[in-house]
Protein backbone atom coordinates (compact mmCIF):
# COMPACT_ATOMS: atom_id res chain seq x y z
CA UNK A 1 0.00 0.00 0.00
CA UNK A 2 2.92 2.34 0.70
CA UNK A 3 4.01 2.30 -2.93
CA UNK A 4 0.49 3.21 -4.08
CA UNK A 5 0.47 6.14 -1.67
CA UNK A 6 3.86 7.23 -3.00
CA UNK A 7 2.68 7.02 -6.61
CA UNK A 8 -0.44 9.05 -5.82
CA UNK A 9 1.66 11.58 -3.90
CA UNK A 10 4.12 11.90 -6.78
CA UNK A 11 1.33 12.46 -9.28
CA UNK A 12 -0.19 15.10 -7.01
CA UNK A 13 3.15 16.86 -6.54
CA UNK A 14 4.00 16.78 -10.23
CA UNK A 15 0.56 18.14 -11.14
CA UNK A 16 0.81 20.88 -8.52
CA UNK A 17 4.29 21.93 -9.57
CA UNK A 18 3.34 21.81 -13.24
CA UNK A 19 0.48 24.25 -12.59
CA UNK A 20 3.03 26.79 -11.37
CA UNK A 21 5.27 26.01 -14.35
CA UNK A 22 2.33 26.50 -16.74
CA UNK A 23 1.35 29.80 -15.11
CA UNK A 24 4.87 31.22 -14.94
CA UNK A 25 6.74 29.72 -17.88
CA UNK A 26 3.93 28.99 -20.33
CA UNK A 27 2.02 32.19 -19.47
CA UNK A 28 -1.22 30.38 -18.63
CA UNK A 29 -4.00 31.99 -16.61
CA UNK A 30 -3.43 32.49 -12.87
CA UNK A 31 -6.48 30.25 -12.47
CA UNK A 32 -4.07 27.35 -13.03
CA UNK A 33 -2.73 28.02 -9.53
CA UNK A 34 -5.92 27.03 -7.66
CA UNK A 35 -5.92 23.34 -8.67
CA UNK A 36 -2.14 23.37 -8.31
CA UNK A 37 -2.35 24.46 -4.69
CA UNK A 38 -5.03 21.85 -4.00
CA UNK A 39 -2.85 19.21 -5.62
CA UNK A 40 0.16 20.19 -3.49
CA UNK A 41 -2.00 20.03 -0.34
CA UNK A 42 -3.11 16.53 -1.40
CA UNK A 43 0.55 15.60 -1.88
CA UNK A 44 1.35 16.61 1.71
CA UNK A 45 -1.65 14.73 3.06
CA UNK A 46 -0.77 11.57 1.16
CA UNK A 47 2.81 11.52 2.44
CA UNK A 48 1.46 11.83 5.97
CA UNK A 49 -0.41 8.54 5.41
CA UNK A 50 2.80 6.53 4.96
CA UNK A 51 3.20 4.06 7.80
CA UNK A 52 6.62 4.89 9.19
CA UNK A 53 7.90 6.17 12.51
CA UNK A 54 9.83 9.09 11.02
CA UNK A 55 8.76 11.73 8.52
CA UNK A 56 12.29 11.98 7.12
CA UNK A 57 12.25 8.29 6.23
CA UNK A 58 8.94 8.69 4.40
CA UNK A 59 10.27 11.68 2.45
CA UNK A 60 13.60 10.04 1.63
CA UNK A 61 11.98 6.88 0.32
CA UNK A 62 9.46 8.94 -1.65
CA UNK A 63 12.24 10.60 -3.63
CA UNK A 64 12.82 7.59 -5.86
CA UNK A 65 9.18 7.32 -6.84
CA UNK A 66 9.08 11.04 -7.59
CA UNK A 67 12.19 10.88 -9.77
CA UNK A 68 10.96 7.86 -11.75
CA UNK A 69 7.51 9.36 -12.37
CA UNK A 70 9.02 12.72 -13.30
CA UNK A 71 11.19 11.07 -15.94
CA UNK A 72 8.20 9.07 -17.18
CA UNK A 73 6.20 12.31 -17.38
CA UNK A 74 9.03 13.96 -19.30
CA UNK A 75 8.71 11.21 -21.86
CA UNK A 76 4.91 10.81 -22.02
CA UNK A 77 3.66 14.36 -21.48
CA UNK A 78 6.50 16.45 -22.89
CA UNK A 79 7.64 14.02 -25.57
CA UNK A 80 11.31 14.22 -24.56
CA UNK A 81 12.81 10.75 -24.47
CA UNK A 82 15.04 10.39 -21.38
CA UNK A 83 18.71 9.57 -21.84
CA UNK A 84 20.00 6.24 -20.60
CA UNK A 85 21.83 7.97 -17.74
CA UNK A 86 18.55 9.48 -16.53
CA UNK A 87 16.96 6.02 -16.60
CA UNK A 88 19.95 4.50 -14.82
CA UNK A 89 19.81 7.21 -12.17
CA UNK A 90 16.09 6.67 -11.64
CA UNK A 91 16.63 2.92 -11.28
CA UNK A 92 19.41 3.50 -8.76
CA UNK A 93 17.22 5.89 -6.78
CA UNK A 94 14.31 3.42 -6.81
CA UNK A 95 16.62 0.75 -5.42
CA UNK A 96 17.63 3.16 -2.67
CA UNK A 97 14.00 3.94 -1.89
CA UNK A 98 13.23 0.25 -1.59
CA UNK A 99 16.17 -0.20 0.75
CA UNK A 100 15.00 2.68 2.95
CA UNK A 101 11.44 1.31 3.12
CA UNK A 102 12.25 -2.34 3.56
CA UNK A 103 15.30 -2.15 5.81
CA UNK A 104 15.07 -4.04 9.06
CA UNK A 105 14.79 -1.67 11.99
CA UNK A 106 16.62 -2.63 15.17
C-alpha positions in Angstrom: 0.0 0.0 0.0 2.9 2.3 0.7 4.0 2.3 -2.9 0.5 3.2 -4.1 0.5 6.1 -1.7 3.9 7.2 -3.0 2.7 7.0 -6.6 -0.4 9.0 -5.8 1.7 11.6 -3.9 4.1 11.9 -6.8 1.3 12.5 -9.3 -0.2 15.1 -7.0 3.2 16.9 -6.5 4.0 16.8 -10.2 0.6 18.1 -11.1 0.8 20.9 -8.5 4.3 21.9 -9.6 3.3 21.8 -13.2 0.5 24.2 -12.6 3.0 26.8 -11.4 5.3 26.0 -14.3 2.3 26.5 -16.7 1.3 29.8 -15.1 4.9 31.2 -14.9 6.7 29.7 -17.9 3.9 29.0 -20.3 2.0 32.2 -19.5 -1.2 30.4 -18.6 -4.0 32.0 -16.6 -3.4 32.5 -12.9 -6.5 30.2 -12.5 -4.1 27.3 -13.0 -2.7 28.0 -9.5 -5.9 27.0 -7.7 -5.9 23.3 -8.7 -2.1 23.4 -8.3 -2.3 24.5 -4.7 -5.0 21.8 -4.0 -2.8 19.2 -5.6 0.2 20.2 -3.5 -2.0 20.0 -0.3 -3.1 16.5 -1.4 0.5 15.6 -1.9 1.4 16.6 1.7 -1.6 14.7 3.1 -0.8 11.6 1.2 2.8 11.5 2.4 1.5 11.8 6.0 -0.4 8.5 5.4 2.8 6.5 5.0 3.2 4.1 7.8 6.6 4.9 9.2 7.9 6.2 12.5 9.8 9.1 11.0 8.8 11.7 8.5 12.3 12.0 7.1 12.3 8.3 6.2 8.9 8.7 4.4 10.3 11.7 2.5 13.6 10.0 1.6 12.0 6.9 0.3 9.5 8.9 -1.6 12.2 10.6 -3.6 12.8 7.6 -5.9 9.2 7.3 -6.8 9.1 11.0 -7.6 12.2 10.9 -9.8 11.0 7.9 -11.7 7.5 9.4 -12.4 9.0 12.7 -13.3 11.2 11.1 -15.9 8.2 9.1 -17.2 6.2 12.3 -17.4 9.0 14.0 -19.3 8.7 11.2 -21.9 4.9 10.8 -22.0 3.7 14.4 -21.5 6.5 16.5 -22.9 7.6 14.0 -25.6 11.3 14.2 -24.6 12.8 10.8 -24.5 15.0 10.4 -21.4 18.7 9.6 -21.8 20.0 6.2 -20.6 21.8 8.0 -17.7 18.5 9.5 -16.5 17.0 6.0 -16.6 19.9 4.5 -14.8 19.8 7.2 -12.2 16.1 6.7 -11.6 16.6 2.9 -11.3 19.4 3.5 -8.8 17.2 5.9 -6.8 14.3 3.4 -6.8 16.6 0.7 -5.4 17.6 3.2 -2.7 14.0 3.9 -1.9 13.2 0.2 -1.6 16.2 -0.2 0.8 15.0 2.7 3.0 11.4 1.3 3.1 12.2 -2.3 3.6 15.3 -2.1 5.8 15.1 -4.0 9.1 14.8 -1.7 12.0 16.6 -2.6 15.2 
